[in-house]
Every structure is written in C-alpha cells, then in structure tokens.
Amino acid sequence: MRRKVTSGYTNIRTTRSRREFINETVGGIAFLGVTGGGILTKGAKENISGKTDVKKLKIVVTGGHPGDPEYGCGGTIAKYTGMGHEVVLLYLNRGEAGIYGKSAKEASNIRTAEAVQACEILKARAVFATQIDGQSVVDATRYKEFYEIMAEEQPDIIFTQWPIDNHPDHRALSTLVYNAWIQLKESKSSGQPILYYYEVSNGEDTLMFSPTNYVDITGQESPKQKACFAHASQTPEKFYPLQEQVSRFRGLECGCKLAESFILHVQSHTGLILPNR
C-alpha cells in the first residue's frame, strides 16, 4: 500500500507504478508524488487564454551550515529562481568549525564568502543567523530570533533539514524552523507557509527519510554542482559524488534521471485548487 498526500492529509490507496505519479505544482514547479490528479497549488491560476499564470513566491531554504541547502535542494532552488521566484538561503551559522587548521574567524570569513558565491550561482540571497558551528543552542532567545527572521521574510514555502539527521546542528535548525513555522501559522500578520523537509547524503547523514514528493532536477544538474563546488573548503570532490548518488536514486524512484526528494509536513495545507476544464 502507498500513501496518498493531498492538501496535507494522508490516505491509503492501492499501489501505483512510479510512471503513474501525478504532478503537484508549487509556484509552477512539479512536485512529483502520490498526490491528487490534475491539480494546481498556491500561487497558480489560469488566465483568460487558458494558460497558467504563476504568482511570484518567496521561498526560504534553511541549512545548518553553508552548503547544506545547496547539496540538498540546489536543483530545486535553481528551478525556482529560473522561473523568477525569490529564494533566500538561511544558514544557521557561518561554518566556524569547518576548516581544519583555521581559526573560527578565518573559517567564518572563508565559508561566508563561499556561501555568497554559491547563492550568486543559484540566483538566491544569503542570510545568516547568529549561531556558532558545532555549538547550536535551542532556547527561547533562539526561537525568537528564527521567528523574527521568518516573519520579516514572509515566506510562502519553507524548506528545512530532517530532524533525524546525524549532525546536531541540523537537528537544532529543524527544531528552530518548526517552531517558527508554527508561530507563522498562528500569526494574523503572516500567511500559511508550506513546510518541506529535505535530505543530505542519505544514509551518511540523513536517516529514516521516506519522501512524499520529488522534484526532477535533471535540467538543473550544472548549477547545483557549481554551487556545491563553490564550497571549495569542504572537499566537494569527496562529498558531491555521494549526494549525486542520492539524486540518481531518487530519480529512479520517481522515473527521471536526477531528483531531489522532500517530505511535506502533514499539516501544511497547500491551497490546492482544481483547474478549469
């Protein structure tokens, strides 16, 4: 039996082949998954000519370190920015502990510059929270900081890391983002952002990840690779091949060459609307 995810609710249906996966579009991007047929989502509407107009969306992709969003979502980010949507990469820290033999300040300067370069390649904007690499804290002050950042950005869609990753910074980030998302949902001045979780180096870092949705990134392989290799201090020649294996595996699952996979939070109501026929 396979799950069917529609408007954030989980139902059970008989097994279908991967070729029967139906498109769900979020801001014009097809999220392949076991979803309802023939649907459009928040930000999409038909114009008078029968074509689909897509409202410009704000997407915030969060990462525990510089490089995490690029490895886990680089193709999806490139797809969104290529369609004219605004994407912000929000990093929990500046990678202060990420370069052997360098001081925290030196590493921070190097990895900040790498993140900015990667964002330029993906046509996104870099934002940094104030935490320290390897010393993540989850408390009232940090909850407040993340909510204020999110409230200022007013995202339509949020991507964050899976809460059962091996790295404690990833787990801390996921908790902070989840709390901010709940507050955004409850705020009268905010919209109802969609929340997705993403994976990095499945099996090596992300564990127990069972996707609900996929994005075909076959056409975005080049900018994703360039963005990941912009993080030259992090030996991308070692880590990128592992992530590429994950992308190829996810592509096999959903019937394309390369894909990134996601888990839609069950309480994310995506505002599904049926197109006119």
Solvent accessible surface area in square Angstrom, and as a share of the most:
residue,aa,sasa,rsa
1,M,162,0.72
2,R,79,0.29
3,R,99,0.36
4,K,52,0.22
5,V,9,0.05
6,T,37,0.22
7,S,35,0.22
8,G,0,0.00
9,Y,132,0.50
10,T,69,0.40
11,N,78,0.40
12,I,114,0.58
13,R,75,0.27
14,T,95,0.55
15,T,90,0.52
16,R,53,0.19
17,S,59,0.38
18,R,100,0.37
19,R,176,0.64
20,E,79,0.35
21,F,33,0.14
22,I,49,0.25
23,N,71,0.37
24,E,5,0.02
25,T,23,0.14
26,V,1,0.00
27,G,0,0.00
28,G,27,0.26
29,I,2,0.01
30,A,29,0.22
31,F,0,0.00
32,L,27,0.13
33,G,0,0.00
34,V,17,0.10
35,T,3,0.02
36,G,10,0.09
37,G,44,0.43
38,G,32,0.31
39,I,15,0.08
40,L,25,0.13
41,T,0,0.00
42,K,56,0.24
43,G,19,0.18
44,A,7,0.05
45,K,129,0.55
46,E,61,0.27
47,N,51,0.26
48,I,185,0.94
49,S,76,0.49
50,G,47,0.45
51,K,146,0.62
52,T,66,0.39
53,D,56,0.29
54,V,52,0.30
55,K,109,0.46
56,K,130,0.55
57,L,4,0.02
58,K,33,0.14
59,I,1,0.00
60,V,1,0.00
61,V,1,0.01
62,T,0,0.00
63,G,0,0.00
64,G,0,0.00
65,H,17,0.08
66,P,3,0.02
67,G,5,0.05
68,D,20,0.10
69,P,0,0.00
70,E,0,0.00
71,Y,26,0.10
72,G,3,0.03
73,C,1,0.01
74,G,0,0.00
75,G,0,0.00
76,T,2,0.01
77,I,2,0.01
78,A,14,0.11
79,K,50,0.21
80,Y,1,0.00
81,T,16,0.09
82,G,62,0.60
83,M,92,0.41
84,G,45,0.43
85,H,11,0.05
86,E,61,0.27
87,V,2,0.01
88,V,1,0.01
89,L,0,0.00
90,L,0,0.00
91,Y,0,0.00
92,L,0,0.00
93,N,0,0.00
94,R,88,0.32
95,G,0,0.00
96,E,20,0.09
97,A,75,0.58
98,G,25,0.24
99,I,26,0.13
100,Y,222,0.85
101,G,72,0.69
102,K,97,0.41
103,S,57,0.36
104,A,58,0.45
105,K,154,0.65
106,E,86,0.39
107,A,0,0.00
108,S,16,0.10
109,N,89,0.45
110,I,63,0.32
111,R,11,0.04
112,T,25,0.15
113,A,62,0.48
114,E,15,0.07
115,A,0,0.00
116,V,61,0.35
117,Q,94,0.42
118,A,0,0.00
119,C,3,0.02
120,E,120,0.54
121,I,54,0.27
122,L,2,0.01
123,K,151,0.64
124,A,18,0.14
125,R,104,0.38
126,A,28,0.21
127,V,32,0.19
128,F,36,0.15
129,A,5,0.04
130,T,107,0.62
131,Q,10,0.05
132,I,74,0.37
133,D,10,0.05
134,G,48,0.46
135,Q,123,0.55
136,S,31,0.20
137,V,59,0.34
138,V,60,0.35
139,D,51,0.27
140,A,82,0.64
141,T,90,0.52
142,R,77,0.28
143,Y,63,0.24
144,K,125,0.53
145,E,33,0.15
146,F,0,0.00
147,Y,47,0.18
148,E,86,0.39
149,I,30,0.15
150,M,0,0.00
151,A,30,0.23
152,E,147,0.66
153,E,19,0.08
154,Q,78,0.35
155,P,8,0.05
156,D,22,0.12
157,I,1,0.01
158,I,0,0.00
159,F,2,0.01
160,T,0,0.00
161,Q,1,0.00
162,W,36,0.12
163,P,55,0.34
164,I,73,0.37
165,D,3,0.02
166,N,79,0.41
167,H,63,0.28
168,P,74,0.46
169,D,1,0.00
170,H,5,0.02
171,R,100,0.37
172,A,11,0.09
173,L,0,0.00
174,S,2,0.01
175,T,56,0.33
176,L,0,0.00
177,V,0,0.00
178,Y,78,0.30
179,N,41,0.21
180,A,0,0.00
181,W,1,0.00
182,I,58,0.29
183,Q,66,0.29
184,L,2,0.01
185,K,52,0.22
186,E,130,0.58
187,S,25,0.16
188,K,211,0.89
189,S,96,0.62
190,S,18,0.12
191,G,41,0.40
192,Q,89,0.40
193,P,5,0.03
194,I,1,0.00
195,L,0,0.00
196,Y,0,0.00
197,Y,17,0.06
198,Y,1,0.00
199,E,5,0.02
200,V,7,0.04
201,S,11,0.07
202,N,48,0.25
203,G,53,0.51
204,E,92,0.41
205,D,20,0.10
206,T,0,0.00
207,L,66,0.33
208,M,153,0.68
209,F,17,0.07
210,S,63,0.40
211,P,22,0.14
212,T,10,0.06
213,N,0,0.00
214,Y,17,0.06
215,V,0,0.00
216,D,47,0.24
217,I,2,0.01
218,T,49,0.29
219,G,67,0.65
220,Q,36,0.16
221,E,44,0.20
222,S,60,0.39
223,P,37,0.23
224,K,3,0.01
225,Q,76,0.34
226,K,120,0.51
227,A,0,0.00
228,C,0,0.00
229,F,81,0.34
230,A,10,0.07
231,H,1,0.01
232,A,72,0.56
233,S,36,0.23
234,Q,42,0.19
235,T,61,0.35
236,P,4,0.02
237,E,112,0.50
238,K,139,0.59
239,F,73,0.31
240,Y,10,0.04
241,P,59,0.37
242,L,52,0.26
243,Q,5,0.02
244,E,42,0.19
245,Q,116,0.52
246,V,13,0.08
247,S,5,0.03
248,R,100,0.36
249,F,110,0.46
250,R,12,0.04
251,G,0,0.00
252,L,109,0.54
253,E,53,0.24
254,C,8,0.05
255,G,20,0.19
256,C,29,0.17
257,K,107,0.45
258,L,3,0.02
259,A,0,0.00
260,E,6,0.03
261,S,1,0.01
262,F,0,0.00
263,I,24,0.12
264,L,9,0.05
265,H,25,0.11
266,V,82,0.47
267,Q,95,0.42
268,S,1,0.01
269,H,93,0.41
270,T,1,0.01
271,G,45,0.43
272,L,38,0.19
273,I,85,0.43
274,L,139,0.69
275,P,32,0.20
276,N,121,0.62
277,R,238,0.87
